[in-house]
Amino acid sequence: MNLTSRRLLAGLLAISTATAATACSSGDEPGATNELTMMVPLFGTAPDPAGEMQKAVEKLAGKKLRITWVPNAEYGDKTNVTLASDKLPDLMVVQDQKGPSFVKAAEAGAFWDLTGKLDKYPNLKPRNEQTRLNSSVNGRTFGVYRVRPLLRSAVLLRKDWLDKLGLRPPKTTDDLYEIAKAFTEKDPDGNGKKDTYGLIIPKWPTPVFNSSNPYNAIDVWFGAPNGFGMRGGRLVPEFDTPEFFAANRYIKKMIDEGLVNRDFATLDTGKWNDPFVQGKGGIIIDVNVRATQLYGLLKEKDPDRYTDMLAMTGNLARPDGQKFSLPFTGYNGVLAISKQTIRTDAQLDEVLKVLDRLASKEGAVLLTNGIEGRNFRVEDGYAVHINEDDPAVKTMNNDVDYAFIQLGTTASVGVGGDAYAWKPASKAEQDNLRLRAELEKLDLQTAVHDPTLPYISPALTAKGATLNPIVTDARVKYLAGEITEEQLKAEIKRWYDSGGSQAVTEFQDLIAKGGN
């Protein structure tokens, strides 16, 4: 047993002992509590616990909130340390509820199993069955998921280049190839030089195969599974299908013809926008919310023309016209409730009522926009900042944008929540917001969901660090021309032989049993 496992086991034993020996977090008798402790990720400066936003949130919650704000870069480590301790907060945001530390703790009884318990809370009831499944752990619900769009993959293009060449946004992968070729060969910026290219692909930092990167999207467009899929009654990974190889021949053709950035194997994702904004590359395959970033950067570079520089479309059909769309999980972590301190059904009901209030329309607006009339007003259905010269309002805006939004399970401006979107500066940006909603609705009809998302494979959990890079690395080498397709197939076989076969069997058994 390694050190992490020993610490986790010790922590779970301590939790069990504490649960049996202690009363609730605010008194010696089980019952109502006046205070809730929380652990939440932070993306900026921690709010003042006596500040205006905290008081407003506590008023709506009906509880005093004692929040430990943890910088997001440290949150994963802090989560593991907390799970291995005997001091769990009442509530904690868990960003990776499929990770081994949380799964072991939850299945050992450290957190409330909320399966079937949320339906009586109108704002906590799962909004989408697919997302509920995706966020579950072997069929069980160990937290209230934080809503995100289930479908947000998109293709973003330089609109000014399309207009210059008389082209329209693509509908098929063949269209995308032709546009990439034109962007590379037909001088779309009109400077008389051959110094542009089509598709911008970065190096993907997470060595997990189905991590919703541009490669994944193209695989799915060509008909490959999204991560895993059933073929002839047998579960297979995305990369063990004919469609996967067809997709990668397509990508390799574009790379070989110079239609993709030459540094695709090394380009940092943090610099993904740079070639697009600088007028070097003209296509990005990513999430639709990237449009907001790009508009902001293009405005800095060319404030007079930026609204004419970005076009967007959704998932693309493959050459035969069939369309398959890449969905996302539909959530971003969960709010988990400790059984160490929230010990009774009555206490659990209290906590869930608090979360239900925070998940209401009123709560989503408060956590995401702030206080109407204080730091924003509603205009044409959008939120608009007000009183921006007031130092207290500046602090409030920081508290909302970088802290309290993380408490929301239905908030998240621009990504499918109940709060107001902030009013864009231009009609083009407003039109883009409406287009996102239209494309999400359209592409959900052809979404390809991963049937393994609700389940945990012990083999993949134990061997993932070794297994995951095998095919991701081999694919990049194949695309770069360093190995052949036969050698890529040999690496896939090595994935199976190194533990992949066991993982597939475990997933298939869990799917057949429904996780029970």
N, C-alpha and C positions, 0 to 999 in steps of 0.2 A: 504494500500500500504506500503510495507516494505521500509527500508532506501535505500537499493540498487536500488529498482525500482524508488524511488523518485529522487535519484541522476541521474539515467539514463534518466528519463524523463526531468529533468532540463537540462542535457547535450544536449539532442536532441533538446530541444527548443532553447538552446544557439547556437547550430550548425545551426539550421534553420535561426535564426536571423543573425548570422555571414555570412551565405551564401548569404542572401539577401542584406546585407549592405556593404560587403567588396569586394575588387577586388582580383585578383589572388595573389599567395604567393610572387611574386617577383616584383610587381609594381602596379600602379593604374589602368592600362588599361588591359583588358583581351587580351591574346595573348601568344607569346612565353615566356617561363621562362628559366633562365640560371641555376637554382638551384632546386633541389628536396630535400625535407625533408623526412626522413624515420625512422621507428622504427623497430628494428630487434633483435631477440634473440642472446645472446652471450654465448658461452660455455667455454671461456677462458679469456685472457686479451684483452681489447679493443684495436683495431688498432690505430695507430697514424693517425689522419685525414690528415696529410701532408706526410704520409708514402708512400713507393714505391708501395705497392699494391693498396692503395686508389687512387693514381694518375693514375695507369694503368686502374683501373676500371672506373674512371671518363673519361679517354681518350676514352675508348670504348663506354661508355654511351653517351658521348657528353654533359654531364651536370656535374656541381658541385654537389656533394652528401653530404648533411648534415645529418649524421646518428646518431641516438640515439641508442646506444648498451645497451641492458637490459639483465642482467644475466638470464639464462633460468629458474632458480629456482624461479625467481620473475616475470617471463614474464606474467603469467596468471593474477596476481593481477594488474600489470602495465597496461595490456590491458584493464581490466575493469575500472580502474581509467581514462585512456585516453578516452575510449568510453563515459564516463560520464562527460567529460570536454568539453570545447568549443575550444580546441586546438588540433585538429587531424592533424597528419603529412600528407603530400601528399600521401605517401605510407606506409603501415604497414603490416608486416607479422601477419596473424591471425592464430594461431595454432588450435583454435577450432571455426570454422566458423559455427558450428551447435549449439554453446552455446547461451543461451538466450540473453546475452548482445549484441553480434554481430548481431544476427538475428533481434532484435528490432531496433538496429541502422540502419542496412542495409535497412530493410523494411520501416523505417521512412525517407529514402532518404539521409542518411549520407555518403553512398558509391555508387559508380557508379554500375549500373546494366549492366554487360558486356554480357548479353545473346545475342548471335548472332553477337557480335561485334568483336570477336577474329579471325574469319575465314580469314580475309584479312591480318593478320600478320603471316607469315609462321612458325615462331618459337613459337608462342603462341597458334596457332590453336590446339584444343584438340587432343591429339594423340590417344586417345582411348575413344570410346563412353561410355563404361561402367564407366570409371573413371570420365568422364564429368558428368554423371548422379550422381555418388556417391558423388562428391564434390559439387553438386548443393544444393540450399536451396529452397525446394518446387518448383523445376523446374527452378529456376533462378540462374544465375551465378554472384556472387558478388566478384569474385577475380580470379586471374590466379593461378591455382593449381600448387603445387610443385611436380614434377613427382617422383613416387616411383614404384617399381614393383607391378603389380597387383596380382602376385602369387609368394610367397616365403616361404611357409610353407614346412618343411622338417623334416626328422628323422636323428639325428646324433648319431653314435654308436662308441664304442671302437673297432676299427679295429683289434687291437692286440688280443682282447678277441675273436672276431669272428674267426680269423685265428687259435688261439690256440684250439678252439673247432670244427674247421672244418665247420663253418657256413657261410652263405652268408647274405648280407643285406636283410631285409624283403620286400616282395611284398604285403602281406595281413596282416590284423589284427591278423589272426591266427599265421602267421609267427612271428609277433612281440611278441605275447604271448610266443611262444616256445623259442625265443631268451631270453626274460626276465627271463624265468624259468631256462634256461641253465646258464645264467649269475649269477643267484642266487645259483644254486645247484651244478654246475660242476666245481667249482674252476677255473674260467677263467684266473686268474692272476698267477696260479700255485704255490701259497704259502702254500698249504696244509691246509688252513683254510677256513671255511665257513663264509666269512666276506665281501661278495659282494652282490649286488642286481642288478636288471634290470633297471626299469624306474625311472627317477628322476623328481618329480613334485614339484614345489614350491607353496607357497601361493600366489594367484594372488591379487595384491594390489588394483586394480580398481574394485569396486563392480558393474560392468556392465556385463550382461550375455555374450553377443557376443563380448568378448574382445580378441579374437584370442589367447587364451591360450591352453595348451595341451588338456584340457577337450573339448574345442570347436572343436579342430581338430578331435578328436575321434568321437564326436557326428556326425560331417559331414561325416566322413568316413563310419559310419554306415547308413547314408542316412537321417539324421535329417536335417532340414533347417539350414542355416547359419544365426542365429539371428531370422529371420522370413521367412516364406515361404507360398505359396499358396497350400492348400490341398482341393480338391473338390470345388474349387471356393471360398474358405474361407481362409482368412489370419490367420495363427496360429504361435505362438512363437515356437522356437526351442524345448523348454522343454515340449510342449504339443503334443508330437508325440510318437508312439511306438518305433521308432528308437532311440529316446533319452534314453528311459529306457533300450533298448538293449545295447546301448553304455555304460551306467553307470553300468549295471550288469557286463559287461566285465571289466571295470576299477576296480570295487569292488572286483571281483574275484582275480585280480592281487594283490590288496592291502591285501585282506584276506590271500593270500598265501605267503605274505612277499616278493613279487617281486617288490615292490615300496618302496621308502624311508619312514620310519615310521613317520618322521616329515613332511609329505606332506602338512599338514594343517597349518604349521607354518614356513616352510623353506623360508627365505627371498629370493626374486628373485635376489638380489644383490650377493647372494652366490650360485646361481644356478649352476655355472660352477664347484664349488669346489669338489663335490663328483666325478664328471667325471674325473677331472684332478688328484685328489688324488687316483683314482683307487678304489673307493667305489661303484659307480653306473656307468652303462654303456650305458644308452640311454637318450637322450634329444629330445623332440618334440618341435620345435620352428622354428624361421626363419633361412633360409640358411646362412645368413651373420654371424650367431653365430659361424660358422666354423672358421672364421678369428680370433675371440677371442680365441677359443679353441686351434688353432694351436699356437698362441702366448704363451699361458699359458703352453701348453705341451712342447714347445721348452725350456721355462725357466726351467721346471722340468727335462726334459730329452732331451738335444739338439742332442744327437746321434740317438735317436729312434723316435723322435716326428712325423716324416713324416709317420710312420707306425702305428700310434695310432688313426687315425680318419677315419671313413667311413661315407658316407651320401647317403640317398635316398630321394625320394619325398613322396607325399601322398600315402596312402595305400588303397588297395581294401578291401572291407568287406568280410566275409567268403564265400558268394555266388559268389565272383569274380567281382561284380559290383564296380565301382570306382567313388567316389565323392571327389572332392578336395576343400580344404579350401583356398579361395582367401583373399586378403587384399583389402583395399580401392583403392589403386593405387596412393595415393597422401599423402602429409604431410603438411596440412595447405594451405593457399592461400596468395597471395599478393593482398591486397585490396587497392583501389584508392579512396581517399577522394573527396567528392563533395563540401566540405567546401572551399577547396583551388584550386582544379582542377575543374573549374566552367563551361568551355565551351567544346563543341565537339572538337574544334581545340586543346585545351590544353590536352584533353584526348588522342587525336591522338598522340601528342608529347610524352606523358608519355608511351603509349603503344609501340611506336617506340623504346624508350629507353629500355623497358623490352624485346622487340623483339631482340634487339642487344645483351642484356645480356643472352638471351635464345638461341642464336646461338651456333654452335659448338665452335667457337672462345670464346664466352662468357662462356660457360660451362667449357672449359679447363682453362680459366683464373681464374674463381671463385673457381674451385675445385683443380686444380693442381698448378696454379701460372703462372709464366712467363717462357716460354720455352727458354732454354739457360742461364737462370739466376739461377733458383732454381731447374729446372728439365730438363731432355732430354727424348726423346722418343726412346725406345729400344724394338724391337720385338713387337711393338704395345702397350707396357706398358710405363707408366711414371716411371722414375728413378731419385731419388734425386741426385743433384750435389751441389758442393760448400758448403757442410754442415758445414765446419769449419768457414765460414764467418758469423760473428754475425748478419749482416744485413739479410742474407738469413735465418738464424734461426728465426729471427723476422717475415720474410715474410711467412715462413712455418706455424708459429703459427697463423698469420693473416688469411691464407687460411683455415687451418684445423678447426679453432674454430670460425671464424667470417664470412668471405666473402662467404663461401660456402652456408650460409643461404640465400643469395640473389638469389641464382640460382633456376630457375624453371625447368631446364632440366639437372642439374648437378648431384651431388650425386654419387660419385664413388662406384661401387659395388652394387648399388641398382637401376640399370636401367637407368642411365643417359648417357649423351653424352661425358663426360670427359674421360680421360684415367684412367684405373685402375692402381694403383701402383703395380709395378712388384713384385710378391711374391718371397720369398727367395728360394723356392724349387719347383721342378717339381710337387710334390704332391699337393702343394697349387695352382699352375697354373692349374693343372688338375681339382681341386675342383671348381675353377672359371668357367671353361668350363662346368662342370657338372651342376652347378647352372643354367646356361643359358638353357641347354638342358632340365632339369627337369621343369623349369618355363614354357617353351614352351609346353612341353608334358602335364603338369597338368592343364594348362589353358583350355584344351579341355574338361575337366570334372569339371571345377570350378562351385561352387554353390554360386550364388550371392544373397545378401540380398536385396529384392525389396524395403525395407523401407529406405535404406540409403539416397536417395535424399530428404527425407521428414522430417518434424518436427511435432511431435505430441505434442500439447499443454499440454495434460494430462501427458505425460511422462516427458516433460520439467518441469512441476510444481511439479510432485510427484516422479520423478526419484530417488531422494535421499532415499525415503522410499521404493519404489517398487523394485529397482534393487537388493538390498541385500537379498530380501526374498528368491528367488530361489537359488542364488549363495551360501548363507549360508546353506540352507537346503540340497543342493547337497553334500556339504562337510560333513555335519552331517550324511547323508545317507551313503556316502562312508566310513566314520569312524565307522559305525555301531551304531551310537547314535540314529538314527530314522529308521523306516521301510520304505519300498517303498510306502505303503499306507499313511504314514505320510508325505512323500515327495509330494505325489499327493495332500494331504490336503493343503500343503503350496503353491502349484501351484494354487489351487482354491482361496487361500487367496490373491495371487497376482492379480488374475482376479477381486476379490471382492473389492480390495483396490484401484482400478483405472486402472488395466491392461485391463479390458474389454473396457473401454473408449479409451485407447491408441490404441488398436487393431482396433476399429471402425474408429478412426480418420485416422490411417494409411491406412486402406482399402479404405476409401472415397477419400483420397488424391491420392492413386494409380489409382483409377478408373477415377479420373478427370485429371490425369497427372500433379498434383501439382497446377493447375490453380484454 
